[in-house]
Amino acid sequence: MAGWSEPVVVAEEVTPVNRIRVETTLSRYPIHRLSKSGSTAIDLYPDIQWKVSYNNDYGQPGPLAYKIDTLIVNRRLDEAPRPLPEVIRLGSLREICRELGQSDHDTDIVKRALHQNASAYITAKVRQTKKGREKWVELGYTRYSVVFTGEALPDGQTADAVYIVLNPQHRKFLNEVEVRPLDYDYLFRLGPASQRLYELLSFPIYGALSNDRPRARLRYSEFCMFAPVTRYYDYDPIKKQMSKIHKPHRRTGYILKTEFQETVDSKGNRDWEMFYTPGPKAVAEYRAFTNRSLSPAVLASLSPPKSPVWNLASRPLQRELDLQETDVALLTEMGRRGITEKKARELLAGAKSGQLILDQLEYVDTLIRQAPAGKFHNPSGFYVKFIADNGTVPDSFCSSRKQRLQEIAQQARNVERAHQARLEMDYDDYQRQALELYIAQMPFDEYRAMLAESKRQLKRTYRSMTEAHLEEIAVTAVRDALKKSGAIPLLSLTEFSNQV
């Protein structure tokens, strides 16, 4: 078969973009196996000089280690200032479990996965792009070491959580490479193979939209090499393999249509060009990251066919577009705590008026964190029950919502104080100008006599003060006396405020 197309599937949902930026060079090359078991040799030589070796005590990094690298480590690196600090805090093992959607009892396997990532040794020669220029970089290192709670950090302090310590060469590399945007929440929802396709496909998708091209291209053999996944050469197994990987991206609207065109690779083996029409999610991401509109021609090419199938399928999309932003955020927060999307939507639909679900989630976080190990055998179930029962959160609990309200209140107070300060400064200027006008209209001899009398009195008190200082203080004293005498018609502060 020379080529085939997968069916057009409309977006099931389009959610706000939770941005994370990932370096463009190393992320292209594989470090982890995506299969749940077995071992996958990652040695791309001679095609590309890239090889990853592993520590036999901990094994090859698998899907969980891959999730930790992409969802935890990359996000912490994205949030850190530039140049990157040597030490990056990841959080406690329990916090990492929850952020990954794992049970609190999975701390041991998360710890092992962290060791797998830290001990993966890379030897490579890759092209690095910096400010539009390419250069070859030779690598031979582990990317980072890991420090667990209670162990010593490089500065001698005791770690209060899990930290990574960036290898100097890797740190320098990360500070120099260009980055590209990905959607963190979207990454979180994908399985390993689909997530890896998203990472790799984001390059050509972004390039296609930047250059007003209606389709992005990715060669099947390249995806298999960089994922890595098993490579097939015949139509049926390839279609079956890629359909599963494409399914979540078609459902969410990241890709609208996929077309395959048969070709051959550099060795004459059967290969396939995969052409992707970006969907509404890809376009939304691009616009969010670039604030750039697409040309009318490209927008027209991205529009779905007008058919009963499309119109029927578009109803879930409209429901998602109508979903409140706060509900989308709550779905994400519940997903991070192991609550399935279906159950999370049920909880949102059944929520009481005014129910503060985020407060409840954070309060249960505290209960679980403070409980003895093993007390909560099913943490996600506890979250579900507490929300379904509309459990009471104590008034003394300071949730992130309360903290934000306090910050807003403080900002409001600061604004009010600033306004009051400006008003008082303006009032001082008004009084000074009125006083100067009054003095200018006084008989000169009268003013000089008041000034001389003030100086005589000051000399009795301050015998060692210089004439210049006596003159300065006498002028101020005369002005204060005139203000207090009531001779100058001045507005009160309240009256002045009402007139400005």
VEXTOR-329090 format. One record per residue (C-alpha): residue number from 1; residue in three letters; x, y, z. Coordinates in steps of 0.2 Angstrom, whole numbers. Layout:
<recs>
rec n NUM; res ALA; xx X; yy Y; zz Z
...
</recs>
This chain:
<recs>
rec n 1; res MET; xx 0; yy 0; zz 0
rec n 2; res ALA; xx 7; yy 17; zz -5
rec n 3; res GLY; xx -1; yy 27; zz 8
rec n 4; res TRP; xx -16; yy 28; zz 20
rec n 5; res SER; xx -25; yy 41; zz 31
rec n 6; res GLU; xx -31; yy 38; zz 49
rec n 7; res PRO; xx -49; yy 45; zz 51
rec n 8; res VAL; xx -53; yy 63; zz 56
rec n 9; res VAL; xx -57; yy 64; zz 74
rec n 10; res VAL; xx -63; yy 80; zz 82
rec n 11; res ALA; xx -56; yy 87; zz 98
rec n 12; res GLU; xx -64; yy 80; zz 114
rec n 13; res GLU; xx -58; yy 94; zz 124
rec n 14; res VAL; xx -47; yy 110; zz 123
rec n 15; res THR; xx -40; yy 116; zz 140
rec n 16; res PRO; xx -30; yy 131; zz 145
rec n 17; res VAL; xx -12; yy 128; zz 142
rec n 18; res ASN; xx -1; yy 126; zz 157
rec n 19; res ARG; xx 16; yy 130; zz 150
rec n 20; res ILE; xx 33; yy 121; zz 152
rec n 21; res ARG; xx 48; yy 125; zz 142
rec n 22; res VAL; xx 60; yy 110; zz 138
rec n 23; res GLU; xx 77; yy 111; zz 130
rec n 24; res THR; xx 77; yy 106; zz 112
rec n 25; res THR; xx 93; yy 96; zz 110
rec n 26; res LEU; xx 94; yy 82; zz 124
rec n 27; res SER; xx 75; yy 80; zz 125
rec n 28; res ARG; xx 76; yy 73; zz 107
rec n 29; res TYR; xx 87; yy 59; zz 111
rec n 30; res PRO; xx 81; yy 44; zz 121
rec n 31; res ILE; xx 86; yy 39; zz 139
rec n 32; res HIS; xx 72; yy 28; zz 145
rec n 33; res ARG; xx 63; yy 13; zz 139
rec n 34; res LEU; xx 45; yy 15; zz 137
rec n 35; res SER; xx 39; yy -3; zz 139
rec n 36; res LYS; xx 34; yy -8; zz 156
rec n 37; res SER; xx 46; yy -23; zz 157
rec n 38; res GLY; xx 61; yy -30; zz 148
rec n 39; res SER; xx 76; yy -20; zz 142
rec n 40; res THR; xx 79; yy -9; zz 127
rec n 41; res ALA; xx 96; yy -5; zz 120
rec n 42; res ILE; xx 99; yy 13; zz 117
rec n 43; res ASP; xx 114; yy 15; zz 106
rec n 44; res LEU; xx 110; yy 25; zz 90
rec n 45; res TYR; xx 128; yy 23; zz 83
rec n 46; res PRO; xx 132; yy 24; zz 68
rec n 47; res ASP; xx 116; yy 34; zz 63
rec n 48; res ILE; xx 119; yy 46; zz 78
rec n 49; res GLN; xx 132; yy 45; zz 91
rec n 50; res TRP; xx 121; yy 43; zz 106
rec n 51; res LYS; xx 123; yy 29; zz 119
rec n 52; res VAL; xx 116; yy 27; zz 137
rec n 53; res SER; xx 123; yy 15; zz 149
rec n 54; res TYR; xx 115; yy 9; zz 165
rec n 55; res ASN; xx 119; yy 5; zz 183
rec n 56; res ASN; xx 115; yy -14; zz 186
rec n 57; res ASP; xx 110; yy -11; zz 204
rec n 58; res TYR; xx 95; yy 0; zz 199
rec n 59; res GLY; xx 92; yy -6; zz 181
rec n 60; res GLN; xx 87; yy 4; zz 165
rec n 61; res PRO; xx 75; yy 19; zz 168
rec n 62; res GLY; xx 58; yy 14; zz 163
rec n 63; res PRO; xx 41; yy 23; zz 161
rec n 64; res LEU; xx 41; yy 29; zz 179
rec n 65; res ALA; xx 58; yy 36; zz 178
rec n 66; res TYR; xx 53; yy 44; zz 161
rec n 67; res LYS; xx 38; yy 52; zz 170
rec n 68; res ILE; xx 49; yy 59; zz 184
rec n 69; res ASP; xx 61; yy 67; zz 171
rec n 70; res THR; xx 48; yy 75; zz 160
rec n 71; res LEU; xx 34; yy 79; zz 173
rec n 72; res ILE; xx 45; yy 83; zz 188
rec n 73; res VAL; xx 63; yy 87; zz 184
rec n 74; res ASN; xx 59; yy 97; zz 168
rec n 75; res ARG; xx 46; yy 107; zz 177
rec n 76; res ARG; xx 57; yy 112; zz 191
rec n 77; res LEU; xx 71; yy 117; zz 179
rec n 78; res ASP; xx 58; yy 127; zz 169
rec n 79; res GLU; xx 53; yy 136; zz 185
rec n 80; res ALA; xx 71; yy 139; zz 191
rec n 81; res PRO; xx 80; yy 156; zz 187
rec n 82; res ARG; xx 93; yy 157; zz 174
rec n 83; res PRO; xx 107; yy 154; zz 175
rec n 84; res LEU; xx 102; yy 138; zz 183
rec n 85; res PRO; xx 107; yy 135; zz 202
rec n 86; res GLU; xx 117; yy 120; zz 205
rec n 87; res VAL; xx 104; yy 112; zz 217
rec n 88; res ILE; xx 86; yy 110; zz 212
rec n 89; res ARG; xx 72; yy 105; zz 225
rec n 90; res LEU; xx 60; yy 92; zz 219
rec n 91; res GLY; xx 50; yy 89; zz 235
rec n 92; res SER; xx 47; yy 75; zz 247
rec n 93; res LEU; xx 45; yy 57; zz 240
rec n 94; res ARG; xx 26; yy 58; zz 245
rec n 95; res GLU; xx 24; yy 75; zz 236
rec n 96; res ILE; xx 32; yy 68; zz 220
rec n 97; res CYS; xx 21; yy 52; zz 221
rec n 98; res ARG; xx 6; yy 63; zz 222
rec n 99; res GLU; xx 12; yy 75; zz 208
rec n 100; res LEU; xx 14; yy 59; zz 197
rec n 101; res GLY; xx -3; yy 52; zz 202
rec n 102; res GLN; xx 5; yy 38; zz 212
rec n 103; res SER; xx 0; yy 31; zz 228
rec n 104; res ASP; xx 9; yy 37; zz 244
rec n 105; res HIS; xx 15; yy 19; zz 246
rec n 106; res ASP; xx 25; yy 20; zz 230
rec n 107; res THR; xx 39; yy 30; zz 238
rec n 108; res ASP; xx 51; yy 15; zz 236
rec n 109; res ILE; xx 48; yy 13; zz 217
rec n 110; res VAL; xx 49; yy 32; zz 215
rec n 111; res LYS; xx 66; yy 32; zz 224
rec n 112; res ARG; xx 73; yy 18; zz 213
rec n 113; res ALA; xx 67; yy 27; zz 198
rec n 114; res LEU; xx 76; yy 43; zz 204
rec n 115; res HIS; xx 92; yy 32; zz 206
rec n 116; res GLN; xx 89; yy 25; zz 188
rec n 117; res ASN; xx 89; yy 43; zz 181
rec n 118; res ALA; xx 104; yy 49; zz 191
rec n 119; res SER; xx 115; yy 34; zz 186
rec n 120; res ALA; xx 111; yy 34; zz 167
rec n 121; res TYR; xx 128; yy 38; zz 159
rec n 122; res ILE; xx 127; yy 46; zz 142
rec n 123; res THR; xx 141; yy 46; zz 129
rec n 124; res ALA; xx 136; yy 56; zz 114
rec n 125; res LYS; xx 141; yy 69; zz 100
rec n 126; res VAL; xx 126; yy 80; zz 96
rec n 127; res ARG; xx 123; yy 96; zz 87
rec n 128; res GLN; xx 118; yy 111; zz 98
rec n 129; res THR; xx 109; yy 126; zz 92
rec n 130; res LYS; xx 113; yy 143; zz 100
rec n 131; res LYS; xx 107; yy 159; zz 94
rec n 132; res GLY; xx 104; yy 152; zz 77
rec n 133; res ARG; xx 121; yy 144; zz 76
rec n 134; res GLU; xx 125; yy 125; zz 76
rec n 135; res LYS; xx 140; yy 117; zz 84
rec n 136; res TRP; xx 145; yy 99; zz 89
rec n 137; res VAL; xx 145; yy 95; zz 107
rec n 138; res GLU; xx 153; yy 79; zz 114
rec n 139; res LEU; xx 146; yy 73; zz 130
rec n 140; res GLY; xx 151; yy 60; zz 143
rec n 141; res TYR; xx 142; yy 61; zz 159
rec n 142; res THR; xx 128; yy 58; zz 171
rec n 143; res ARG; xx 116; yy 72; zz 170
rec n 144; res TYR; xx 113; yy 75; zz 189
rec n 145; res SER; xx 115; yy 66; zz 206
rec n 146; res VAL; xx 101; yy 64; zz 218
rec n 147; res VAL; xx 101; yy 69; zz 237
rec n 148; res PHE; xx 87; yy 62; zz 248
rec n 149; res THR; xx 79; yy 69; zz 264
rec n 150; res GLY; xx 92; yy 69; zz 278
rec n 151; res GLU; xx 107; yy 68; zz 267
rec n 152; res ALA; xx 120; yy 81; zz 265
rec n 153; res LEU; xx 118; yy 94; zz 252
rec n 154; res PRO; xx 134; yy 102; zz 243
rec n 155; res ASP; xx 134; yy 117; zz 255
rec n 156; res GLY; xx 134; yy 105; zz 270
rec n 157; res GLN; xx 116; yy 108; zz 275
rec n 158; res THR; xx 104; yy 93; zz 278
rec n 159; res ALA; xx 91; yy 90; zz 264
rec n 160; res ASP; xx 73; yy 93; zz 270
rec n 161; res ALA; xx 67; yy 85; zz 254
rec n 162; res VAL; xx 73; yy 76; zz 238
rec n 163; res TYR; xx 85; yy 87; zz 228
rec n 164; res ILE; xx 95; yy 85; zz 212
rec n 165; res VAL; xx 112; yy 92; zz 210
rec n 166; res LEU; xx 116; yy 96; zz 192
rec n 167; res ASN; xx 132; yy 90; zz 184
rec n 168; res PRO; xx 142; yy 106; zz 180
rec n 169; res GLN; xx 143; yy 101; zz 161
rec n 170; res HIS; xx 125; yy 97; zz 160
rec n 171; res ARG; xx 121; yy 113; zz 169
rec n 172; res LYS; xx 131; yy 123; zz 157
rec n 173; res PHE; xx 123; yy 114; zz 143
rec n 174; res LEU; xx 105; yy 118; zz 149
rec n 175; res ASN; xx 110; yy 136; zz 152
rec n 176; res GLU; xx 115; yy 138; zz 133
rec n 177; res VAL; xx 102; yy 127; zz 123
rec n 178; res GLU; xx 86; yy 134; zz 115
rec n 179; res VAL; xx 70; yy 128; zz 122
rec n 180; res ARG; xx 53; yy 124; zz 115
rec n 181; res PRO; xx 36; yy 125; zz 124
rec n 182; res LEU; xx 25; yy 110; zz 130
rec n 183; res ASP; xx 9; yy 109; zz 139
rec n 184; res TYR; xx 13; yy 101; zz 157
rec n 185; res ASP; xx -5; yy 96; zz 160
rec n 186; res TYR; xx -7; yy 88; zz 143
rec n 187; res LEU; xx 10; yy 78; zz 146
rec n 188; res PHE; xx 3; yy 72; zz 163
rec n 189; res ARG; xx -13; yy 64; zz 155
rec n 190; res LEU; xx -3; yy 54; zz 141
rec n 191; res GLY; xx 4; yy 37; zz 142
rec n 192; res PRO; xx 22; yy 35; zz 139
rec n 193; res ALA; xx 22; yy 31; zz 120
rec n 194; res SER; xx 10; yy 45; zz 117
rec n 195; res GLN; xx 19; yy 57; zz 128
rec n 196; res ARG; xx 35; yy 53; zz 119
rec n 197; res LEU; xx 26; yy 56; zz 102
rec n 198; res TYR; xx 20; yy 73; zz 109
rec n 199; res GLU; xx 38; yy 78; zz 114
rec n 200; res LEU; xx 45; yy 73; zz 97
rec n 201; res LEU; xx 31; yy 79; zz 86
rec n 202; res SER; xx 31; yy 96; zz 95
rec n 203; res PHE; xx 46; yy 101; zz 84
rec n 204; res PRO; xx 38; yy 99; zz 67
rec n 205; res ILE; xx 21; yy 105; zz 73
rec n 206; res TYR; xx 28; yy 121; zz 80
rec n 207; res GLY; xx 39; yy 123; zz 64
rec n 208; res ALA; xx 24; yy 120; zz 52
rec n 209; res LEU; xx 13; yy 133; zz 61
rec n 210; res SER; xx 28; yy 145; zz 62
rec n 211; res ASN; xx 30; yy 144; zz 43
rec n 212; res ASP; xx 12; yy 143; zz 38
rec n 213; res ARG; xx 12; yy 125; zz 32
rec n 214; res PRO; xx -4; yy 115; zz 34
rec n 215; res ARG; xx 5; yy 99; zz 39
rec n 216; res ALA; xx 20; yy 93; zz 49
rec n 217; res ARG; xx 31; yy 78; zz 44
rec n 218; res LEU; xx 39; yy 65; zz 55
rec n 219; res ARG; xx 47; yy 49; zz 48
rec n 220; res TYR; xx 41; yy 33; zz 56
rec n 221; res SER; xx 59; yy 26; zz 57
rec n 222; res GLU; xx 65; yy 42; zz 66
rec n 223; res PHE; xx 50; yy 41; zz 79
rec n 224; res CYS; xx 55; yy 22; zz 82
rec n 225; res MET; xx 73; yy 27; zz 85
rec n 226; res PHE; xx 70; yy 42; zz 96
rec n 227; res ALA; xx 56; yy 35; zz 106
rec n 228; res PRO; xx 62; yy 21; zz 107
rec n 229; res VAL; xx 49; yy 9; zz 101
rec n 230; res THR; xx 49; yy -7; zz 91
rec n 231; res ARG; xx 51; yy -3; zz 72
rec n 232; res TYR; xx 40; yy -13; zz 60
rec n 233; res TYR; xx 41; yy -13; zz 41
rec n 234; res ASP; xx 24; yy -19; zz 35
rec n 235; res TYR; xx 8; yy -10; zz 35
rec n 236; res ASP; xx -3; yy -19; zz 47
rec n 237; res PRO; xx 8; yy -19; zz 62
rec n 238; res ILE; xx 13; yy -1; zz 59
rec n 239; res LYS; xx -5; yy 4; zz 58
rec n 240; res LYS; xx -10; yy -5; zz 74
rec n 241; res GLN; xx 5; yy 2; zz 83
rec n 242; res MET; xx 3; yy 20; zz 78
rec n 243; res SER; xx -16; yy 20; zz 79
rec n 244; res LYS; xx -14; yy 17; zz 98
rec n 245; res ILE; xx -1; yy 30; zz 100
rec n 246; res HIS; xx -11; yy 43; zz 90
rec n 247; res LYS; xx -28; yy 40; zz 98
rec n 248; res PRO; xx -26; yy 52; zz 113
rec n 249; res HIS; xx -19; yy 66; zz 102
rec n 250; res ARG; xx -34; yy 64; zz 90
rec n 251; res ARG; xx -46; yy 63; zz 104
rec n 252; res THR; xx -40; yy 79; zz 112
rec n 253; res GLY; xx -38; yy 88; zz 96
rec n 254; res TYR; xx -19; yy 90; zz 95
rec n 255; res ILE; xx -19; yy 82; zz 78
rec n 256; res LEU; xx -34; yy 83; zz 67
rec n 257; res LYS; xx -28; yy 70; zz 53
rec n 258; res THR; xx -14; yy 58; zz 50
rec n 259; res GLU; xx -8; yy 52; zz 33
rec n 260; res PHE; xx 5; yy 39; zz 29
rec n 261; res GLN; xx 16; yy 39; zz 13
rec n 262; res GLU; xx 27; yy 24; zz 9
rec n 263; res THR; xx 46; yy 28; zz 6
rec n 264; res VAL; xx 63; yy 20; zz 10
rec n 265; res ASP; xx 76; yy 24; zz 23
rec n 266; res SER; xx 94; yy 28; zz 19
rec n 267; res LYS; xx 98; yy 9; zz 19
rec n 268; res GLY; xx 84; yy 5; zz 7
rec n 269; res ASN; xx 72; yy -2; zz 20
rec n 270; res ARG; xx 54; yy 1; zz 19
rec n 271; res ASP; xx 49; yy 16; zz 29
rec n 272; res TRP; xx 34; yy 28; zz 30
rec n 273; res GLU; xx 32; yy 47; zz 30
rec n 274; res MET; xx 19; yy 52; zz 43
rec n 275; res PHE; xx 10; yy 69; zz 39
rec n 276; res TYR; xx 1; yy 77; zz 53
rec n 277; res THR; xx -13; yy 91; zz 51
rec n 278; res PRO; xx -12; yy 101; zz 68
rec n 279; res GLY; xx -29; yy 101; zz 77
rec n 280; res PRO; xx -37; yy 115; zz 88
rec n 281; res LYS; xx -26; yy 111; zz 103
rec n 282; res ALA; xx -10; yy 112; zz 93
rec n 283; res VAL; xx -16; yy 129; zz 86
rec n 284; res ALA; xx -21; yy 135; zz 104
rec n 285; res GLU; xx -4; yy 130; zz 111
rec n 286; res TYR; xx 5; yy 139; zz 97
rec n 287; res ARG; xx -5; yy 155; zz 99
rec n 288; res ALA; xx -3; yy 154; zz 118
rec n 289; res PHE; xx 16; yy 153; zz 116
rec n 290; res THR; xx 19; yy 165; zz 102
rec n 291; res ASN; xx 4; yy 177; zz 102
rec n 292; res ARG; xx 4; yy 175; zz 83
rec n 293; res SER; xx -11; yy 173; zz 72
rec n 294; res LEU; xx -10; yy 160; zz 58
rec n 295; res SER; xx -14; yy 165; zz 40
rec n 296; res PRO; xx -31; yy 163; zz 33
rec n 297; res ALA; xx -25; yy 150; zz 21
rec n 298; res VAL; xx -18; yy 139; zz 35
rec n 299; res LEU; xx -33; yy 141; zz 46
rec n 300; res ALA; xx -44; yy 136; zz 32
rec n 301; res SER; xx -33; yy 120; zz 29
rec n 302; res LEU; xx -35; yy 116; zz 48
rec n 303; res SER; xx -54; yy 117; zz 48
rec n 304; res PRO; xx -63; yy 101; zz 49
rec n 305; res PRO; xx -74; yy 94; zz 35
rec n 306; res LYS; xx -93; yy 99; zz 37
rec n 307; res SER; xx -101; yy 83; zz 39
rec n 308; res PRO; xx -113; yy 75; zz 51
rec n 309; res VAL; xx -99; yy 65; zz 59
rec n 310; res TRP; xx -89; yy 81; zz 63
rec n 311; res ASN; xx -104; yy 91; zz 69
rec n 312; res LEU; xx -109; yy 76; zz 81
rec n 313; res ALA; xx -92; yy 75; zz 88
rec n 314; res SER; xx -90; yy 93; zz 90
rec n 315; res ARG; xx -103; yy 93; zz 105
rec n 316; res PRO; xx -90; yy 87; zz 118
rec n 317; res LEU; xx -78; yy 100; zz 112
rec n 318; res GLN; xx -91; yy 114; zz 114
rec n 319; res ARG; xx -95; yy 107; zz 132
rec n 320; res GLU; xx -76; yy 109; zz 136
rec n 321; res LEU; xx -75; yy 126; zz 129
rec n 322; res ASP; xx -90; yy 131; zz 140
rec n 323; res LEU; xx -81; yy 123; zz 155
rec n 324; res GLN; xx -76; yy 136; zz 168
rec n 325; res GLU; xx -57; yy 139; zz 170
rec n 326; res THR; xx -58; yy 135; zz 188
rec n 327; res ASP; xx -66; yy 119; zz 185
rec n 328; res VAL; xx -52; yy 114; zz 173
rec n 329; res ALA; xx -40; yy 119; zz 186
rec n 330; res LEU; xx -49; yy 108; zz 199
rec n 331; res LEU; xx -49; yy 93; zz 186
rec n 332; res THR; xx -31; yy 95; zz 185
rec n 333; res GLU; xx -28; yy 96; zz 204
rec n 334; res MET; xx -39; yy 80; zz 207
rec n 335; res GLY; xx -30; yy 71; zz 193
rec n 336; res ARG; xx -14; yy 74; zz 202
rec n 337; res ARG; xx -21; yy 66; zz 218
rec n 338; res GLY; xx -25; yy 50; zz 209
rec n 339; res ILE; xx -44; yy 54; zz 205
rec n 340; res THR; xx -49; yy 48; zz 188
rec n 341; res GLU; xx -56; yy 61; zz 176
rec n 342; res LYS; xx -73; yy 53; zz 176
rec n 343; res LYS; xx -75; yy 53; zz 195
rec n 344; res ALA; xx -68; yy 71; zz 196
rec n 345; res ARG; xx -81; yy 77; zz 184
rec n 346; res GLU; xx -94; yy 68; zz 194
rec n 347; res LEU; xx -88; yy 77; zz 210
rec n 348; res LEU; xx -89; yy 94; zz 201
rec n 349; res ALA; xx -106; yy 90; zz 194
rec n 350; res GLY; xx -112; yy 86; zz 212
rec n 351; res ALA; xx -103; yy 99; zz 221
rec n 352; res LYS; xx -114; yy 110; zz 233
rec n 353; res SER; xx -116; yy 129; zz 230
rec n 354; res GLY; xx -101; yy 138; zz 237
rec n 355; res GLN; xx -91; yy 121; zz 240
rec n 356; res LEU; xx -73; yy 125; zz 241
rec n 357; res ILE; xx -65; yy 109; zz 233
rec n 358; res LEU; xx -48; yy 116; zz 232
rec n 359; res ASP; xx -48; yy 120; zz 251
rec n 360; res GLN; xx -54; yy 102; zz 254
rec n 361; res LEU; xx -40; yy 94; zz 243
rec n 362; res GLU; xx -27; yy 104; zz 252
rec n 363; res TYR; xx -34; yy 100; zz 269
rec n 364; res VAL; xx -34; yy 81; zz 265
rec n 365; res ASP; xx -16; yy 84; zz 259
rec n 366; res THR; xx -11; yy 89; zz 276
rec n 367; res LEU; xx -21; yy 75; zz 285
rec n 368; res ILE; xx -12; yy 62; zz 274
rec n 369; res ARG; xx 5; yy 71; zz 276
rec n 370; res GLN; xx 4; yy 71; zz 295
rec n 371; res ALA; xx -3; yy 54; zz 297
rec n 372; res PRO; xx 8; yy 39; zz 302
rec n 373; res ALA; xx 14; yy 29; zz 287
rec n 374; res GLY; xx 2; yy 16; zz 281
rec n 375; res LYS; xx -14; yy 24; zz 289
rec n 376; res PHE; xx -22; yy 29; zz 272
rec n 377; res HIS; xx -22; yy 13; zz 261
rec n 378; res ASN; xx -32; yy 22; zz 248
rec n 379; res PRO; xx -28; yy 41; zz 248
rec n 380; res SER; xx -37; yy 45; zz 232
rec n 381; res GLY; xx -53; yy 36; zz 239
rec n 382; res PHE; xx -51; yy 47; zz 254
rec n 383; res TYR; xx -50; yy 63; zz 243
rec n 384; res VAL; xx -66; yy 57; zz 234
rec n 385; res LYS; xx -76; yy 54; zz 250
rec n 386; res PHE; xx -71; yy 70; zz 258
rec n 387; res ILE; xx -77; yy 80; zz 243
rec n 388; res ALA; xx -92; yy 70; zz 240
rec n 389; res ASP; xx -97; yy 72; zz 259
rec n 390; res ASN; xx -93; yy 91; zz 258
rec n 391; res GLY; xx -81; yy 88; zz 272
rec n 392; res THR; xx -78; yy 103; zz 284
rec n 393; res VAL; xx -61; yy 112; zz 283
rec n 394; res PRO; xx -57; yy 120; zz 299
rec n 395; res ASP; xx -57; yy 139; zz 300
rec n 396; res SER; xx -39; yy 138; zz 306
rec n 397; res PHE; xx -33; yy 129; zz 290
rec n 398; res CYS; xx -23; yy 142; zz 279
rec n 399; res SER; xx -27; yy 136; zz 261
rec n 400; res SER; xx -19; yy 143; zz 246
rec n 401; res ARG; xx -35; yy 152; zz 242
rec n 402; res LYS; xx -35; yy 160; zz 259
rec n 403; res GLN; xx -16; yy 165; zz 257
rec n 404; res ARG; xx -21; yy 173; zz 240
rec n 405; res LEU; xx -35; yy 182; zz 248
rec n 406; res GLN; xx -23; yy 189; zz 262
rec n 407; res GLU; xx -11; yy 194; zz 248
rec n 408; res ILE; xx -25; yy 203; zz 239
rec n 409; res ALA; xx -31; yy 212; zz 255
rec n 410; res GLN; xx -13; yy 217; zz 259
rec n 411; res GLN; xx -11; yy 224; zz 242
rec n 412; res ALA; xx -27; yy 233; zz 244
rec n 413; res ARG; xx -20; yy 240; zz 260
rec n 414; res ASN; xx -4; yy 245; zz 252
rec n 415; res VAL; xx -13; yy 254; zz 238
rec n 416; res GLU; xx -24; yy 263; zz 251
rec n 417; res ARG; xx -8; yy 268; zz 261
rec n 418; res ALA; xx 0; yy 274; zz 246
rec n 419; res HIS; xx -15; yy 284; zz 241
rec n 420; res GLN; xx -15; yy 292; zz 258
rec n 421; res ALA; xx 3; yy 295; zz 258
rec n 422; res ARG; xx 1; yy 304; zz 241
rec n 423; res LEU; xx -13; yy 314; zz 248
rec n 424; res GLU; xx -4; yy 320; zz 263
rec n 425; res MET; xx 11; yy 325; zz 252
rec n 426; res ASP; xx 0; yy 335; zz 241
rec n 427; res TYR; xx -8; yy 343; zz 256
rec n 428; res ASP; xx 9; yy 348; zz 263
rec n 429; res ASP; xx 13; yy 356; zz 246
rec n 430; res TYR; xx -4; yy 365; zz 247
rec n 431; res GLN; xx 0; yy 372; zz 264
rec n 432; res ARG; xx 17; yy 377; zz 259
rec n 433; res GLN; xx 12; yy 386; zz 244
rec n 434; res ALA; xx -2; yy 395; zz 254
rec n 435; res LEU; xx 10; yy 400; zz 267
rec n 436; res GLU; xx 23; yy 407; zz 255
rec n 437; res LEU; xx 9; yy 417; zz 246
rec n 438; res TYR; xx 4; yy 424; zz 263
rec n 439; res ILE; xx 22; yy 429; zz 268
rec n 440; res ALA; xx 25; yy 437; zz 251
rec n 441; res GLN; xx 10; yy 448; zz 254
rec n 442; res MET; xx 15; yy 453; zz 272
rec n 443; res PRO; xx 24; yy 469; zz 276
rec n 444; res PHE; xx 42; yy 466; zz 275
rec n 445; res ASP; xx 47; yy 474; zz 292
rec n 446; res GLU; xx 33; yy 464; zz 301
rec n 447; res TYR; xx 41; yy 447; zz 294
rec n 448; res ARG; xx 59; yy 453; zz 298
rec n 449; res ALA; xx 54; yy 457; zz 316
rec n 450; res MET; xx 46; yy 440; zz 319
rec n 451; res LEU; xx 61; yy 432; zz 312
rec n 452; res ALA; xx 73; yy 442; zz 323
rec n 453; res GLU; xx 63; yy 439; zz 339
rec n 454; res SER; xx 63; yy 420; zz 335
rec n 455; res LYS; xx 82; yy 420; zz 333
rec n 456; res ARG; xx 84; yy 429; zz 350
rec n 457; res GLN; xx 74; yy 416; zz 359
rec n 458; res LEU; xx 84; yy 402; zz 350
rec n 459; res LYS; xx 101; yy 410; zz 355
rec n 460; res ARG; xx 96; yy 409; zz 373
rec n 461; res THR; xx 93; yy 390; zz 372
rec n 462; res TYR; xx 106; yy 385; zz 359
rec n 463; res ARG; xx 121; yy 397; zz 363
rec n 464; res SER; xx 134; yy 386; zz 353
rec n 465; res MET; xx 123; yy 385; zz 337
rec n 466; res THR; xx 130; yy 394; zz 321
rec n 467; res GLU; xx 121; yy 409; zz 314
rec n 468; res ALA; xx 116; yy 399; zz 298
rec n 469; res HIS; xx 108; yy 385; zz 308
rec n 470; res LEU; xx 99; yy 398; zz 319
rec n 471; res GLU; xx 92; yy 407; zz 304
rec n 472; res GLU; xx 86; yy 390; zz 297
rec n 473; res ILE; xx 77; yy 385; zz 313
rec n 474; res ALA; xx 70; yy 403; zz 315
rec n 475; res VAL; xx 62; yy 403; zz 298
rec n 476; res THR; xx 53; yy 386; zz 301
rec n 477; res ALA; xx 48; yy 392; zz 318
rec n 478; res VAL; xx 40; yy 408; zz 311
rec n 479; res ARG; xx 31; yy 398; zz 297
rec n 480; res ASP; xx 24; yy 386; zz 310
rec n 481; res ALA; xx 18; yy 401; zz 321
rec n 482; res LEU; xx 9; yy 409; zz 306
rec n 483; res LYS; xx 1; yy 392; zz 302
rec n 484; res LYS; xx -6; yy 390; zz 320
rec n 485; res SER; xx -11; yy 408; zz 321
rec n 486; res GLY; xx -26; yy 405; zz 310
rec n 487; res ALA; xx -22; yy 420; zz 300
rec n 488; res ILE; xx -20; yy 410; zz 284
rec n 489; res PRO; xx -36; yy 403; zz 277
rec n 490; res LEU; xx -31; yy 384; zz 275
rec n 491; res LEU; xx -43; yy 370; zz 270
rec n 492; res SER; xx -43; yy 355; zz 282
rec n 493; res LEU; xx -35; yy 338; zz 276
rec n 494; res THR; xx -53; yy 331; zz 273
rec n 495; res GLU; xx -59; yy 347; zz 264
rec n 496; res PHE; xx -43; yy 346; zz 253
rec n 497; res SER; xx -46; yy 328; zz 249
rec n 498; res ASN; xx -64; yy 332; zz 243
rec n 499; res GLN; xx -58; yy 345; zz 231
rec n 500; res VAL; xx -44; yy 334; zz 223
</recs>
